[in-house]
Amino acid sequence: MPLPRTRGTALRQQLAELRGPDVPPKALDARALAALAANPGCDRRALLDGAGVDKAKLAGALGAPSAFGQSQFAFMRGNAFEARVKADGGAELLRLVHEKLDPGAAAPGSGAVPDLSAIGPEGRAARTALALREATEAGGWTLLDHPMLALDVAGSAAFLEPDAVVVHPDGGWTVVEIKSFPMLDGSADPAKVGAAARQSAVYVLALEEVAARLDPVPEVRHRVLLVCPKDFSNLPTASAVDVRKQRAVTRRQLARLTRVEDIAAALPEGSCFSPDLPAEELITAVEAVPATYAPECLAACELAFHCRARSRARGVVTSLGRSLRAELGGLTTVTDVLAAAHGEAGDPADPAVAALRRAALLRAEALGTPVGVPAQVSVSPASADAREAGVCR
């Protein structure tokens, strides 16, 4: 059994107790931090990520394992494309940076590619910081291949590894994100571009921490370069993506993580998320932390299946999509929505209630149901799955 948690203990000790005895923390990466920014209202994810809980193992222990991750084929294809983009000392990559982000600078030709190897993540992060400073002072094109950056998250360092960082002749720094999904006719899937932008924003924040320690402070550009295959070929093409909005959201989320102690303080004494505990105890501990489930969680969080089942059991309309939730105003459950539609509850002056009653009237007329007799409407798991698929496209 987990040891009782003492109020007022240091944050790190408190989070260690939540993970469980002798359970090492799972390091945060850029994908996890970007997912936090995608669902800023979820206390459950903020606490579990802040405590370093392995959510994949936790989901399995809860009986709702996630089919989450990248296929081996997609992983190999992505690695092969990245190697092609960085071939010949990154000549093609530097050309794309020059063309899309800095056409006024001198043509890159062959840029410098410093060796960033070192022992351990701390050593690699220190070597990267030194290489960035030297490249900035040199005043030429420099490509840093898989640098290591450190970002302070809830009082501890999260080590992040972007695909590349380019140093411009004027001393500016640009994050490069290489993805294997295609750009068709110059545009890519908006959902995938958005995910890449949120991930790149995390790297921008980490670079800003490195830049702040230099004098003068170099510019960390807020337009990142997204490199993808062109159409159906394996040839690289690129697009500049402004990540200022994603950067601001991520910064707010990281600031919120530093207050994760407040979320943990509301938990019952002895709460623990160790996957070795019985499922009943884990469910009680997990459900004690408020969650904000939405269909988008299926593509970003290992606990999505568990949270979806609980959300459906409570009839929460957010499980059908955030856009629908926004349109329904103060109606938060399917029961409330149906009662408002049938005239059994709700303020008639509320635009959402008025629209629901009008829709119910039109439906009754179309089906030939007598006015005033509630139509039998339910949301089955199959129909909810279909709606989620539509929301996630």
N, C-alpha and C positions, 0 to 999 in steps of 0.2 A: 504494500500500500504506500502511496506517496506520503511524504512527510507533510504535516500541516504547514501552511504558509504563514509567515509572520508579517503582520502589517508594518509598513514603513521600512522594509528591507530595501537594500539597493536594487535598482532596476535590473541589473544583470543577474543578480542572485534570484530575484523574483521570477524572471523569465526562465532561468534554469530549472526552477522548481516546477514551472508549468510544463516544461518539456518532459520532465520525469527524471528519476535517478539515473545517472550515468548515460543519459541520451545526448550524444553530441549535437550541436546546432547545425541545421542545414543552412549553408551559406546562401545569402540572397544574390541573385544575378540580375542582369538587366531585364530579362523577360519578366521576372517576378515583380520588380519595381515598376515596370511599365504596366503590368496587370493591375497593380494597386491604383495607378492613375486612371485606369479605365473604369474602375468601380470605387470611387472615392467614399461612398457612403457605407461600405461594409466593414463594421467593427471586427467581425470574425476573421476576415482575411488580414486586416491590419495587425491584430493580436498574434495570430498564428505565424505570420511572416516575421513579425518583430521578435517573437520568441524563438525563431529558428526551427519550428515544428516541420517535420517532413509530412506534407499534406497528402502525398501519394500513399504513404504507409498508413496514415490516419484514415484515409478514405477506405482502404482495404479492411482495416480493423472495424470500421463502422458498417461493413457489409455493402458498401456502395463504391466499389473500385472504379477508377476512371480509365477510359480508353484515351489517355492523354499522352501526347508526345509525337515525335516525328518518325516516319517510317525509315527503315534502313536504306531503302532505295532513294528517297528524297534526300537523306543525309549525304549519301555518296554523290548524288547529282549536284547538290549544293557545293560540296568540297571540290568537285571537278571544275565547276564553273568559276569558283573563287580562284583556283589555281590558274585558270586561263586569264582571268582579269589581271592577276598580279604577275604574270609571266614577264620575262625580260626586264627585271628590275622595276616592275610596275609602270612601264612606259605607257601602256594603254590607259591605265587608271589615272595617271597624272595628266594625260591628254584630255580625258573626260572632265577632270576637275578644272583644268584651264579653260576648256570650252564652255562649261556650264556655269562656273562660279567666278572665274577670274580672267576673262578674256583680255583685259588690259595689261596683264603682266607679261613678262617675257615667256616665250614658249619653253616648256619644261625640258625637252630633250631627255637626257638621262639624269634623274634625280638621285640624291643620296638615299640609301636604305641602311640605316644603322643597325647593328646587332643589339638586340634587346634581351638576350638570354641572361639569366641570373638564377640564383638558388631561391626557390620559394616565391610565393606571390608578393611578399613584402620586398624581396630583393628585386623582382621584376618591376614592381611599381616604382621603386627608387631609380632603377636604371632607365625606365621610361621618362621619368621627370627630368633626369639629367640629359637624355637625348633630346627632349623637347626644348630645353634651355639652349643646348648647343646649336640645334637647328634654327632656332629663332635668331640667335646671334650671327649665324652664318649668312643669312639673307638669301638663301636659294630654295629650290624645291626639295623637299624631303618627304619620304614616305616611311611611316612607321607601321610595320606589318604586325598586326595582333599585339599592340601595346597593352600593358597592364595598368589600370587606373584604380585608385582607391577612393571610395565615397563614404563619408560618415553617415551611418544609418543607425539611429537610436543608440548613439554612443559607441558603436563598434564599426570597424571598417569592413565594407563590402567591396570585394575585388572584382572588377569588371574588365572584360576583354573585347573591345570593339574590333570589327574586321580590319579597320585601318584608320589612321589619322594622318592627314597631309598638312605639312607646314608650308605656307606660301612665302614667296620672296619678301613680302611686306611684313612678315612675322605673324600673320594670322594663322589660326588653327581650324581645320575642317574635319568633321567626323564623316567617315565613309561607311555606309552600310551596304553589304552585298547580299542580295536575295536571289533565289532560284526561280521565283514566279515570274512570268513573262510580262513585258510591256507590249501591248498590242496597239499598233498605230499611235505610239507615243504615250499611252496611258495604261495604268495597271488597275487591278482590283482595288477599289477605294478602301475596303475593310483591311486588306493586307498592307496597303500603303499607310493607313492609320496606325496599325500595329507597329510597323517599322519606324514610323515617326515617334511614337511613344518610347520605343526602345532607344532610338538615337538621342532623344531628349535626356535620357538618363546618362548617356555618355557625355553629352554637352555639360551637364551639371558637374560630373566628375572632372572633366577638363578644366572647368572654371575654378575648381578648388586647387588644381595644380597651378593654373595661371596666376591665381591670387598670391602665390608665394614668390613670384618673380617681380623684379623691378627693372624697367617698367613692366606693367601688366600687359601681356599680349592679348589680342582680340580673339576670343573664341566665337567663331561665326555661328549664327543661329540658322543659317541655311546649310543643311547637310546634303550630301550627295548619295542618292539611292541608285545603285547599279543593279540592273536586271538583264536577263536575256532579251534580245530584240525579236519580237514576233514569235515565230516557232523555231528559231535558230538557236545556236549557242553563242552568237556574237553579242558582246556587251553593249548596252546602251544605258543612258543615265538620265536622271531628272533631279533638279534641285528642289528640296522640300524644306519649307519654313517650319521650324519646330518651336517657335516662341510660345505658342499656346500650350503645347504639350509640356514644355519645360516648366511653365508657370504652374500647371496642374501638378506635375510631379514634385516640384519643390514644396507645394502646399501639403502633399501627401507625406513627404519625408518629414516635414515639420510636425505633422499629425502623429507620425510614428514615435517621435520623441515623447509624446504624451500617452504612449501605450500603457504606462503604469496606471493611468486613470481608468482605462478599460479593464485592466487586470484587477484593480482594487474593487470593482463591482462584482467579482466572481465569488461564489461560496468558498469558504475555507477548505483547503485540501484539493481544489480543482487541479486536474492534471490531464495532459493530452498524450501521455505515453501510449504507443500502440500496443504495449504488452498488457494493458488493463482490460478487464472484461468490457464487452461491447456496451452493456447497459450503463456502466460508469462513464464511458467515453461519450455516449450520446447525451447524457445529462450534462457533462462538462461543455460539450460543443454547443448544445442548445442554450446554455446560459449566456452565450455571447451573441448579441444581435447580428443577423446577417441581412444583406440586401441582395437577394437573388434576382438575376435577369438572364434571359436566354444567352446573352453574350458571354456569360460565365462559362458556358460549355466549352468555349474555345480558349479559356484563359486560366481556369482554376481546377485543381484536382478534386475539390470537394463539391463540384457543381452538381453531380447526380444526387448526393445526399441533400444538399440545400434545395434542389428542385423538388424532390419528393416531399420535403417538409413544407415547402411553399405551396405546393398543390394541395396538401392535406389541410392547410389553413385557408385555402381558397384565395390567396393573395393575388391581386391582378397583375402585380409586377412580373409574375412568372409568365405572363403572356406578352411581355415586352414593355420597355420603358416608355415608348411613344404612346401606347395605349394607356399606361398609368398616368401620364401627363394629361391626357385628354379627359380623364375621369375625375380630376380634381380631388375632392375629399372622399370619394368612394374608393375604398381600399381593398374590398373583398368582393368576390363574385356574388356572394349572398346580398351584399349591399346594392350591387349593380342591378340584380334581378328585381329586388324589392323596389328600387327606384323606378325601374322600367315599368313595373306593373302597378305603380301608383300606391304601393303599400308603405313607402317611406321616402324621405328626401324632400327638399325644399323646391317647389315648382318654379321658383324664381332662379334657381341654379341652372346655368346654361347646360351643364352636363346632364342634369336630371331631365330638363326639358327635351334635350336631344334624344335621350334614351326612351322617353315616353312616346315621342314622335316615331322613333324607329320601331318600337313595339306595336304601335297602332298600324303602321304600314305593313309590318309582318303579319299581324292578325288579319288585315284585309287581304293580303296576298294568299294566305293559307285558308281563308274562309272561316277563321275562328271568330266566334261572337265577341264583340267588344266588351271588355270587362272580365273575360275569362282568361286567366293567365296561361300563356302558352308554355308547354313543357320544354324548358331550355336547360341544357346542362353542358358542362365542359368536360369531355372525356379526355383521358390521357392521350389517346390517339390524335384527337383534334388539337390538343395543346401542343403535341409534338409537331404537327403540321404547321401550326402558327409560328412556333419557334424556328422551324426551318426557314420560313419566309422572313422572319425578323433577322436571322443570322446571315442571309445572303448578302 
